[in-house]
């Protein structure tokens, strides 16, 4: 509660505040705030003129006090008088003012995502995933539901049960729930809301005590070793970009995000290695994959194919011939799902590569290094002093095995007559 020595500014406009009046003065920088003619309510514009704060003024013992009761546009003029009445009643009883009591769930989630965008702390991939979760699961299911109405029953009815009925994975449902819970927690923490209705609601509350969320999230590999020859044979029928992406995933056990972002400047044909910069790896540590003669032939042939189709930019997997940016995560995943007919994912290729390495006798630490998993300090010392040659030997053995499964595995793709995908 702050004392206010000057309720009126020279740039205060008295009006019956409505959405139309708010937007009327939005671009007029000479107007600092609007004063509602019905009560001691003010709307004060922020510097960016895209947002504003609702302030309720009251007098007590010859002193004027102000209470921030919401933010515009999250709290619209349509609902503000309800908020004013509720706060005046609370203050009259000696209670405190409440910020944004009529905020809807969708308004909250939109505010939360925009805040993450403004903070520049999350990757573009993570922000895209948050927007997708909100658009597909939160907004349709919580339309017009206010944050203060959130209870276990509402969340179960509007989110958990519908998503389970649509056969979404436990992990995906958890991600949607976590978006909602995180938004509430942050909004309370920065005083965007006065209370957090989800503070005592946990994901495990929606499952029986005998149900193990952790075990349900552990998914076995959907691709078996005996299927690899068929997979390699089917690659012959794919367009070069799809073929090389899937081949690199299987041949190195690399992550799909690291692979789709590969650039020619990271491929060293002289030193025979592919370097993934730290900014593109999950653990934010540089990863170096040795390139076997098999892989070098495949990459050089693919580069020639790109040149023959008029593409000379840096990305191995560009959005198009005219857009040199790497393909989006969703497009890369779509390529894999289409090829596998949704029977397995890119991560299954990584899992299967790891299993085959074990069957071929690749040392555990070497396999972990190829997966770019973080290890102990002792493992790290071993990795940096002995690992380069060990990784090269392991991949050479593995690629010989792949080639024995299907002789056309690493066959050059270059053909001047083919059209770029």
C-alpha positions as CSV (number, residue, x, y, z in Angstrom):
1,X,0.0,0.0,0.0
2,X,1.5,3.3,-1.1
3,X,0.6,6.8,-0.2
4,X,-0.2,9.0,-3.1
5,X,0.6,12.7,-2.8
6,X,-0.7,13.6,-6.3
7,X,-3.6,11.6,-7.6
8,X,-4.0,13.9,-10.6
9,X,-1.5,14.6,-13.3
10,X,-1.7,17.4,-15.8
11,X,-2.1,14.6,-18.3
12,X,-5.1,12.9,-16.6
13,X,-8.3,12.5,-18.6
14,X,-11.6,12.1,-16.8
15,X,-13.9,9.6,-18.6
16,X,-16.0,6.5,-18.1
17,X,-13.3,4.0,-18.8
18,X,-14.0,1.5,-21.5
19,X,-11.9,-0.5,-24.0
20,X,-12.7,2.1,-26.6
21,X,-11.5,5.0,-24.4
22,X,-8.4,3.1,-23.4
23,X,-7.4,2.6,-27.0
24,X,-8.4,6.1,-28.0
25,X,-5.7,7.6,-25.8
26,X,-3.2,4.7,-26.3
27,X,-1.1,6.5,-28.9
28,X,-1.5,9.9,-27.3
29,X,1.7,10.2,-25.2
30,X,0.4,13.5,-23.6
31,X,-2.1,11.4,-21.7
32,X,-0.5,9.8,-18.7
33,X,-3.6,8.2,-17.2
34,X,-7.4,7.9,-17.3
35,X,-9.6,8.7,-14.3
36,X,-12.9,6.9,-14.1
37,X,-15.9,9.2,-13.5
38,X,-17.8,6.5,-11.5
39,X,-15.2,5.9,-8.8
40,X,-11.7,6.5,-7.6
41,X,-10.2,4.2,-10.3
42,X,-7.2,5.1,-12.5
43,X,-5.7,3.4,-15.5
44,X,-2.0,4.5,-15.8
45,X,-0.3,3.8,-19.1
46,X,3.2,2.2,-19.2
47,X,6.0,3.7,-21.1
48,X,5.6,1.3,-24.1
49,X,2.0,2.5,-24.4
50,X,1.0,-1.2,-25.0
51,X,0.2,-2.0,-21.4
52,X,-1.2,-0.2,-18.3
53,X,-1.9,-0.7,-14.6
54,X,-5.2,-0.4,-12.8
55,X,-5.0,1.7,-9.6
56,X,-7.7,2.1,-6.9
57,X,-7.4,5.2,-4.7
58,X,-9.0,5.5,-1.2
59,X,-8.9,8.0,1.6
60,X,-8.2,7.2,5.3
61,X,-7.3,9.6,8.1
62,X,-6.8,12.5,5.6
63,X,-4.3,10.4,3.7
64,X,-4.8,9.0,0.2
65,X,-3.6,5.5,-0.6
66,X,-3.4,3.6,-3.8
67,X,-3.8,-0.1,-4.5
68,X,-2.7,-1.8,-7.7
69,X,-5.6,-4.2,-8.6
70,X,-4.6,-5.4,-12.0
71,X,-2.9,-5.0,-15.4
72,X,-4.4,-4.1,-18.7
73,X,-5.0,-5.7,-21.2
74,X,-4.9,-8.9,-19.1
75,X,-7.7,-7.4,-17.0
76,X,-10.0,-5.7,-19.4
77,X,-12.3,-2.7,-18.8
78,X,-15.3,-5.1,-19.2
79,X,-14.5,-6.7,-15.8
80,X,-12.7,-3.9,-13.9
81,X,-15.8,-2.6,-12.1
82,X,-16.4,-6.1,-10.6
83,X,-12.8,-6.1,-9.4
84,X,-13.3,-2.6,-7.9
85,X,-16.4,-3.6,-6.1
86,X,-14.7,-6.7,-4.7
87,X,-11.7,-4.8,-3.5
88,X,-13.7,-2.0,-1.9
89,X,-15.7,-4.6,0.0
90,X,-12.5,-6.3,1.2
91,X,-10.9,-3.0,2.2
92,X,-14.0,-1.9,4.1
93,X,-13.8,-5.1,6.2
94,X,-10.1,-4.4,6.9
95,X,-8.8,-6.9,4.3
96,X,-6.3,-6.3,1.6
97,X,-6.7,-5.5,-2.1
98,X,-6.4,-8.4,-4.5
99,X,-4.6,-8.2,-7.9
100,X,-6.3,-9.7,-10.9
101,X,-9.0,-11.8,-9.2
102,X,-10.9,-12.0,-12.5
103,X,-7.9,-13.0,-14.7
104,X,-8.8,-15.9,-17.0
105,X,-6.5,-18.9,-17.4
106,X,-5.9,-18.1,-21.0
107,X,-5.0,-14.5,-20.2
108,X,-2.5,-15.8,-17.5
109,X,-0.8,-18.3,-19.9
110,X,-0.5,-15.7,-22.6
111,X,1.1,-13.3,-20.1
112,X,3.5,-16.0,-19.0
113,X,4.6,-17.0,-22.5
114,X,5.1,-13.3,-23.5
115,X,7.1,-12.8,-20.3
116,X,9.4,-15.7,-21.3
117,X,9.8,-14.2,-24.7
118,X,10.8,-10.8,-23.2
119,X,13.3,-12.4,-20.8
120,X,15.3,-14.1,-23.7
121,X,16.2,-17.0,-21.4
122,X,14.6,-19.9,-23.3
123,X,15.6,-21.3,-26.6
124,X,13.4,-20.7,-29.6
125,X,12.6,-24.4,-29.7
126,X,11.4,-24.3,-26.1
127,X,9.3,-21.2,-26.7
128,X,7.8,-22.9,-29.8
129,X,6.9,-25.9,-27.6
130,X,5.2,-23.7,-25.0
131,X,3.2,-21.9,-27.6
132,X,2.1,-25.2,-29.1
133,X,1.1,-26.6,-25.7
134,X,-0.9,-23.5,-25.0
135,X,-2.6,-23.4,-28.4
136,X,-3.5,-27.1,-28.5
137,X,-4.3,-27.9,-24.9
138,X,-4.7,-24.9,-22.6
139,X,-6.7,-22.3,-24.7
140,X,-9.4,-24.7,-26.0
141,X,-9.9,-26.4,-22.7
142,X,-9.9,-23.4,-20.3
143,X,-11.9,-20.9,-22.4
144,X,-13.4,-18.3,-20.1
145,X,-12.4,-20.1,-16.9
146,X,-11.0,-17.7,-14.4
147,X,-7.7,-18.5,-12.5
148,X,-9.4,-18.2,-9.2
149,X,-11.7,-21.1,-10.3
150,X,-8.8,-23.5,-10.7
151,X,-9.3,-26.5,-8.5
152,X,-8.3,-30.2,-8.7
153,X,-11.7,-31.0,-10.1
154,X,-11.6,-28.3,-12.8
155,X,-8.1,-29.2,-13.9
156,X,-9.1,-32.9,-14.0
157,X,-12.2,-32.2,-16.0
158,X,-10.7,-29.7,-18.4
159,X,-7.2,-31.0,-18.9
160,X,-6.3,-34.4,-17.4
161,X,-9.3,-36.5,-18.5
162,X,-9.7,-35.0,-22.0
163,X,-6.0,-35.5,-22.8
164,X,-6.0,-39.1,-21.4
165,X,-9.1,-39.9,-23.4
166,X,-7.2,-38.7,-26.5
167,X,-4.3,-41.1,-25.7
168,X,-1.7,-38.5,-25.1
169,X,1.4,-39.7,-23.2
170,X,1.7,-39.2,-19.5
171,X,4.8,-37.0,-20.2
172,X,2.9,-34.7,-22.7
173,X,0.0,-34.3,-20.2
174,X,2.5,-33.5,-17.5
175,X,4.1,-30.8,-19.8
176,X,0.7,-29.2,-20.2
177,X,0.0,-29.3,-16.5
178,X,3.4,-27.9,-15.7
179,X,2.9,-25.0,-18.1
180,X,-0.2,-24.1,-16.1
181,X,1.4,-24.6,-12.7
182,X,4.5,-22.6,-13.6
183,X,2.5,-19.7,-14.9
184,X,0.5,-19.5,-11.7
185,X,3.7,-19.7,-9.5
186,X,5.6,-17.0,-11.5
187,X,2.5,-14.7,-11.6
188,X,2.2,-15.0,-7.8
189,X,6.0,-14.5,-7.3
190,X,6.1,-11.2,-9.3
191,X,2.8,-10.0,-7.8
192,X,0.9,-10.3,-11.1
193,X,-1.6,-12.2,-8.9
194,X,-2.2,-12.1,-5.2
195,X,-2.8,-15.8,-4.7
196,X,-1.6,-19.0,-6.4
197,X,-4.6,-21.4,-6.7
198,X,-2.3,-24.3,-7.8
199,X,0.2,-24.0,-5.0
200,X,-1.1,-27.3,-3.4
201,X,-2.0,-29.1,-6.6
202,X,0.4,-31.7,-7.9
203,X,0.5,-33.8,-11.0
204,X,0.5,-37.0,-8.9
205,X,-2.8,-36.0,-7.4
206,X,-4.6,-37.1,-10.6
207,X,-3.4,-40.7,-10.4
208,X,-3.9,-43.6,-8.0
209,X,-1.2,-44.3,-5.4
210,X,-0.3,-47.6,-7.2
211,X,0.3,-45.8,-10.5
212,X,4.0,-44.9,-11.2
213,X,4.3,-41.8,-13.2
214,X,8.1,-42.3,-13.6
215,X,7.7,-45.9,-14.9
216,X,4.9,-44.9,-17.3
217,X,7.2,-42.3,-18.8
218,X,10.0,-44.8,-19.6
219,X,9.3,-45.9,-23.1
220,X,11.1,-48.9,-24.6
221,X,12.8,-48.6,-28.0
222,X,10.3,-49.1,-30.8
223,X,12.9,-50.1,-33.3
224,X,14.6,-53.5,-33.1
225,X,18.0,-54.5,-34.4
226,X,16.5,-57.1,-36.8
227,X,14.6,-54.2,-38.4
228,X,17.7,-52.2,-39.3
229,X,18.3,-53.9,-42.7
230,X,14.8,-53.1,-43.8
231,X,15.2,-49.5,-42.6
232,X,18.4,-49.1,-44.6
233,X,16.8,-50.7,-47.7
234,X,13.9,-48.2,-47.5
235,X,16.3,-45.3,-47.3
236,X,17.1,-45.9,-51.0
237,X,13.7,-44.6,-51.9
238,X,13.9,-41.3,-50.0
239,X,14.8,-37.9,-51.3
240,X,18.5,-37.0,-50.4
241,X,17.7,-34.6,-47.5
242,X,15.4,-37.1,-45.7
243,X,17.8,-39.9,-46.5
244,X,20.9,-38.1,-45.1
245,X,19.1,-36.9,-42.0
246,X,17.9,-40.4,-41.0
247,X,21.3,-41.9,-41.9
248,X,23.2,-39.4,-39.8
249,X,20.8,-40.0,-36.9
250,X,21.4,-43.7,-37.1
251,X,25.0,-43.6,-38.0
252,X,26.0,-41.4,-35.1
253,X,23.3,-41.7,-32.5
254,X,23.0,-37.9,-32.5
255,X,20.0,-36.0,-31.4
256,X,17.6,-34.7,-34.0
257,X,17.9,-31.1,-32.9
258,X,21.7,-31.3,-33.2
259,X,21.5,-33.0,-36.6
260,X,18.9,-30.8,-38.2
261,X,21.0,-27.7,-37.3
262,X,24.2,-29.2,-38.9
263,X,26.1,-26.8,-41.2
264,X,28.8,-27.4,-43.7
265,X,31.2,-25.1,-41.8
266,X,31.0,-27.7,-39.0
267,X,32.0,-30.6,-41.4
268,X,35.7,-30.8,-41.7
269,X,36.6,-32.9,-44.7
270,X,40.3,-32.5,-43.9
271,X,40.3,-33.6,-40.3
272,X,37.4,-36.0,-40.9
273,X,35.1,-34.8,-38.2
274,X,31.8,-33.2,-37.5
275,X,31.8,-30.6,-34.7
276,X,28.5,-29.7,-33.0
277,X,28.9,-26.3,-31.2
278,X,27.9,-26.1,-27.6
279,X,24.9,-23.9,-28.3
280,X,23.3,-26.7,-30.3
281,X,23.8,-29.5,-27.8
282,X,21.5,-30.5,-25.0
283,X,24.2,-30.3,-22.3
284,X,25.7,-27.1,-23.8
285,X,29.0,-28.8,-24.4
286,X,30.8,-29.1,-27.8
287,X,30.5,-32.5,-29.4
288,X,32.9,-33.9,-32.0
289,X,31.9,-36.9,-34.1
290,X,34.7,-38.6,-36.2
291,X,33.6,-39.1,-39.8
292,X,34.4,-42.5,-41.2
293,X,35.2,-43.0,-44.9
294,X,31.6,-44.3,-45.4
295,X,30.1,-41.1,-43.9
296,X,32.6,-38.8,-45.8
297,X,31.5,-40.3,-49.1
298,X,27.8,-39.8,-48.2
299,X,28.4,-36.2,-47.1
300,X,30.5,-35.2,-50.1
301,X,28.0,-36.8,-52.5
302,X,25.1,-34.9,-50.8
303,X,27.0,-31.7,-51.1
304,X,27.5,-32.2,-54.8
305,X,23.8,-32.9,-55.1
306,X,23.0,-29.6,-53.4
307,X,25.3,-27.7,-55.7
308,X,23.7,-29.4,-58.8
309,X,20.3,-28.1,-57.6
310,X,21.5,-24.5,-57.2
311,X,22.0,-24.5,-53.4
312,X,25.3,-23.2,-52.0
313,X,24.4,-22.0,-48.5
314,X,25.6,-23.4,-45.2
315,X,22.8,-25.5,-43.7
316,X,22.8,-29.3,-44.5
317,X,19.0,-29.4,-44.2
318,X,17.7,-25.9,-45.3
319,X,14.0,-25.0,-45.2
320,X,14.1,-24.7,-49.0
321,X,16.5,-23.8,-51.8
322,X,15.5,-20.2,-51.2
323,X,15.5,-20.2,-47.4
324,X,18.9,-21.2,-46.0
325,X,17.7,-21.5,-42.4
326,X,17.8,-25.1,-41.0
327,X,14.4,-26.9,-41.1
328,X,12.3,-26.5,-37.9
329,X,12.2,-29.2,-35.3
330,X,8.6,-30.1,-36.3
331,X,9.6,-30.6,-39.9
332,X,12.6,-32.8,-39.0
333,X,10.4,-35.0,-36.8
334,X,7.8,-35.1,-39.5
335,X,10.3,-36.5,-41.9
336,X,11.2,-39.3,-39.5
337,X,7.6,-40.1,-38.6
338,X,6.6,-40.2,-42.3
339,X,9.5,-42.5,-43.1
340,X,8.7,-44.8,-40.2
341,X,5.0,-44.6,-40.8
342,X,4.9,-43.4,-37.1
343,X,6.1,-46.7,-35.8
344,X,9.3,-45.2,-34.3
345,X,10.9,-41.8,-33.7
346,X,14.3,-40.2,-34.1
347,X,15.0,-41.0,-30.5
348,X,14.5,-44.7,-31.2
349,X,17.3,-44.5,-33.8
350,X,19.5,-43.1,-31.0
351,X,18.5,-45.8,-28.6
352,X,19.0,-48.6,-31.2
353,X,22.4,-47.3,-32.1
354,X,23.4,-47.4,-28.4
355,X,22.2,-51.0,-28.1
356,X,24.1,-52.1,-31.2
357,X,27.3,-50.5,-29.9
358,X,26.9,-52.7,-26.8
359,X,26.4,-55.8,-29.0
360,X,29.5,-54.9,-31.0
361,X,31.6,-54.6,-27.8
362,X,32.0,-50.9,-27.7
363,X,33.2,-49.8,-24.3
364,X,30.5,-48.2,-22.0
365,X,32.4,-44.9,-21.6
366,X,33.0,-44.7,-25.3
367,X,29.3,-45.2,-26.0
368,X,28.4,-42.6,-23.5
369,X,30.8,-40.2,-25.1
370,X,29.2,-40.8,-28.5
371,X,25.8,-40.0,-27.0
372,X,27.4,-36.8,-25.5
373,X,26.1,-37.8,-22.0
374,X,27.7,-35.9,-19.1
375,X,29.8,-38.2,-16.9
376,X,31.8,-38.0,-13.7
377,X,35.0,-36.0,-13.4
378,X,37.0,-39.2,-13.8
379,X,35.1,-40.1,-16.9
380,X,35.7,-36.6,-18.3
381,X,39.5,-36.9,-17.7
382,X,39.5,-40.3,-19.6
383,X,37.3,-38.9,-22.4
384,X,39.6,-35.9,-23.1
385,X,42.8,-38.0,-23.0
386,X,41.8,-41.1,-24.8
387,X,38.5,-40.7,-26.5
388,X,39.0,-39.4,-30.0
389,X,40.7,-42.5,-31.3
390,X,38.3,-44.8,-29.4
391,X,35.2,-43.0,-30.8
392,X,36.6,-43.3,-34.3
393,X,37.3,-47.0,-33.9
394,X,33.8,-47.6,-32.5
395,X,32.1,-45.7,-35.4
396,X,34.2,-47.5,-38.0
397,X,33.2,-50.9,-36.6
398,X,29.6,-49.8,-36.4
399,X,29.5,-48.4,-39.9
400,X,31.0,-51.6,-41.3
401,X,28.2,-53.5,-39.5
402,X,25.6,-51.1,-41.0
403,X,27.1,-51.6,-44.5
404,X,27.0,-55.4,-44.0
405,X,23.2,-55.1,-43.3
406,X,22.6,-53.3,-46.6
407,X,25.4,-52.6,-49.2
408,X,23.7,-49.4,-50.4
409,X,23.7,-47.9,-46.9
410,X,26.3,-45.2,-47.7
411,X,25.8,-45.2,-51.5
412,X,26.4,-41.7,-52.9
413,X,23.2,-39.8,-53.6
414,X,24.4,-37.4,-56.3
415,X,22.4,-37.3,-59.5
416,X,22.2,-34.1,-61.5
417,X,18.7,-35.1,-62.7
418,X,17.1,-35.2,-59.3
419,X,15.1,-32.2,-58.0
420,X,15.6,-30.8,-54.6
421,X,13.0,-31.6,-52.0
